[in-house]
């Protein structure tokens, strides 16, 4: 019911930040209590968040569409509904992301299930999907490393049903979320539990078998103060930081890609706002060609990638 409200407008993740995963939200210590037996219009007016977030939470709790919020404006909120809404508002006032509260986030035009086991998909990451789609030949094979909610893999498979899409993650809980999203959208995604490439090593079908490898790995530097601020406090830390210099996962992905990419295959990776030059250097050192970076809508170099030459 909330997907018509919960669009890719950074609700619950704050405005786009240079690092790409930073968010701020002013935590309110005082709790809020919605009075029962008031109209829906009055509830929307008295609710403590901004107008859009108020509508999202009320729509979610009462299972109403955006249009129904208007057409049923005189509907009364009973005591049970008031208590439920108060609980939701207070969760948000304490900083919990909207996406976790409603269990849903829009990405690449698809409503995706999200839980605290996975990173909330960001609009910036849609660039990675667009770049991959532009480089996938007919009947291609692709891998999404560290799939999380499955957002990237599901978006690619949904857009291109001819692609054989594999999605890997070390977290069983994340794979369950990804499986639910793939099933929800009829996307043919093969899910594997794997620490980066590890699950592929023993299977000959994967060696030099992929046209594109994509990944949005952990890239926030250990100790970054933003990890303890805003929405990031609620997201899985292992999906945010590599607990090192922010480049360790990217190094692993770059160094292992040659074994699994076809000749002229592409490796595409999201990274932090100040990491593009370092990632390009990793790709160049590994022998890739056409090494380059692409800017997101904020003009920040958000994705870097390159093509594997003929062996």
N, C-alpha and C positions, 0 to 999 in steps of 0.2 A: 504493500500500500504506500510505502514511502519513497519508492524509486522515482516518482515524478517530482519529488521535492529534493531528494538526496542526490544531486547531480555532481558533476566534477567541478565543484566550485570551492574546494578546499574546506568544506564544512567538516569540523572535527579535526582538522590537521593544521589549522592556522594558515596564514598567507604563505606563499612560497618563500623559502629561505635559501640563502646561498648553498648550504650543505645539502639541501634537498629533503632532509628528514627532520628539520627543526620545527618546533611549534611552540607557541606560547599561549597560555590561557590563564587569566587572573582567577585564582582559587578564592572562593568566598567561604568564610568560616561559618557564617550564620546560615542555618537551615531554612528552607522555604516550605510552607504548607499551603496547598491550594484548598480553598474553601469548597465544600460540597454544595450541591443544589444551586449552582450558578450556571449560566448559559455557556455554551461553547465559545461564543463571542467574548464573554466576560473573562473566561479562562484564558483565552489567547491574549487578552489585554493585560491581565494581571500576572501572567507567567513571567519568570525572572530573567529569561535569556533574551537574545535578540530575536526579532520577529521570525526569521527563517528557522532558527533552531527550535523555537516554541512550536511552530507548525509541524516540524519533523517529529518531535517527540509526542505531540498530541495525536498526530496522524498515526504514528506507530502504535501507541497505547490503545486507541479506540478503533484501529483498523479502518481508517477513513482515507479517502483520496483527497487530493487538493481541492477538487470541485466540491466534494461533500463537506469539507470544512466550511465552505461558503454557504452551500444550500441548507445545511443543518445547523446554522449559526445559533438558533434559538434552542437547540437540544440541551437538556439539563445534564450536568455532570453529577452522578450519584456519589455516595460516600466511598464506595470501593474504587471507583475510577479516580476520584480525587486523591486517594491514598496512593494508588499506583502511579499517577502522574507526579505527585510530590516526590516519590522515591526516584523517579527518572530525572526530574529536574535537579535534585540534590546530587545525584551521581555526576551530572554534567557540571554543576557548580563546584564540585571537588576536582574537576579537571579531566574526568574520564572522557575519552573521545566519543563523539556521537556515533561513529561507525560501530564501536563495540557495544554501545548501549542498544542500538537498533539491530545489530548483527548483520549489517549490510553496507556495501559501498559500491558506487557506480564506477566502472572502469572500462574505457573503450566502448561505451554504449551498453555495457552488460552489467546487470545487477549481480554482485558477487557476495556470497556469504563470507563474513569475517568473524574471527574470534581473537581473544588475546594470545592465541598460539601463533598468530601470523601477523606480519607487518601489514598495516593498512595501505592498500594501493594508492599511489599518488598520481595525479594527472601528469606530472613530469615524466613518469615512466612510460606513458603512451608513446613518447618519441622512440623508445627502444622497439616497441611493437611495429611502428610505422617503418623504421629502418629495416627490420627483419623482413617484413612483408615485401618490401621493394627488392629484396635480394634473394628471395626464394623462387627457384624455377618450378615448373610444373612437376607435380609428384615428388616434391623435395622431402628431405628428412631433416629434422631440426631438434635441438636439445635446449631446454631451459634449465639452467643449473641454479639450485637454491630457489625452487619455485614458490615456496610459501603458500599463499592462498591459491596459486595457480593462475593468477591474473594474466601474466604474460603468455603462458602456454595456452590457456583457454581462449584468449583473444586471438591468437594466431590461428589456432585450430578452428575456431568458429568462423573466422574470416576466410580461411583457406582450407576447406574440407579435404582437398587433395594432399595436404601435407601430412606426413607421418610424424607426429609430435610426441616427443618424450619429455617428461618433466621429472627432475630429480630433487630430493631433499633429504636431509639427514633426520628430520623430525617426523615421527609417525603421526603426531597430532596435526602437523601442517599438511601432510599427505592426505589425511582424512578430509580436511577442509578443501583441498584442491580437487579431490575426487567428487565431492559434493557439487562444486562449481562446474566441473566438466560435465557431470550428469545433468545438472540443471539446464545447461545450454546445449546439450547434445553434441559436445565437442569431443572428438576422439583423441584422447590424451593417454598415453601409456605412462603410468607413474611407477617410479622406482625409488626405494630407500637407498640413499647413497651419500657418502661424504665426498662431495664434488664428483670426480670421475670414477671413484672406487668401484662401484657396482658394474661398471662397463668393462673392466679390465679382462674378465674371464670370458667374454662373449665376442666371438669373432665378427658377429654382425655389426658391431659398433665401430670397429677399427676402420678408419678412413671412410666412414659411412655417412657423414652428415654434411649438408650444404651450409647450414648456419648453426652456430652456437650462440645463445643469448644468456645473459645473466645480470641480475641486479643484486650483487653480493653485499655483505656487510662492509661498509667503508668508512664509518666514523672512527676517528682516532680514539684509542683508550683514554679515559679521563676527561673527554670533552664535556664541558659543563652542561651542554644541552641535553645530555643523556638523562639528567636528573630534573629536567624542566618540561613543562607542558605535556603534550600528548605522549612524548617519548618515554615518560615515566611508566606508561601502561603497556608499551609495546615490548615484544620479546627482545631482550638485549642482544641475544646471539644473532638476530636478524639485522641489527643496527651497527654493531661494532665488531671488529675482528680481535678486540682486546690487545691490539698492537698499534702499528703505525697507520692503519687504515688501508694499507696496500697488500697485506699478506694474502688475503683471499684472491685478490686480483692477480697476484703473482702466480698462485697455484693454477688459476684458470688459464692464464696465458701460457704457462709452461707446459700444460697438458693438452692444449687444444690441437696441436699438430698430429697427435695420435688418432684423433677422431674426426677431423675435418677432411673432406675430399679436397683434391686439388682445386684451387680457386674458391674454396669455401670461406665464409665470413665468420669472424668472431666479433660480437658486439656486446659492450658492457657499460652499464651505468656506473657512475662514480661521483665523488664529491666535487664541490664547486672549484676547488683548487688542485685537483688531482689529474687533470687532463694531460698536462705535459709529462708527468711521471708515467701515466698509463701508456702514452704514445711511445715513450722511451722503452718500456717493457716490450711492447709489440715489435718495435724496430730491432731490439736486441735479439728477439726470438726469430727473426728472419721474415716477418710478415711484410707485405707490400700494401700500397694504397692506405697507409696509416693516416688516420684523420680523426677529428672530433666534430661533434654536432651540438649546436646550441638548442636549449629549450626555449620556451616562450618568453622567459625572463632574460634571454640573451646570455645565459650561462652555459659554458661547455659541460654538458650533462652526460653525453655518451661518447665513448671512443671505441674505435674498432679498426679492423684491417682485414685484408684478404690473404689467404695462404697461397703462395706461388706454387707452380708445378714442381713436384719433388724430383 
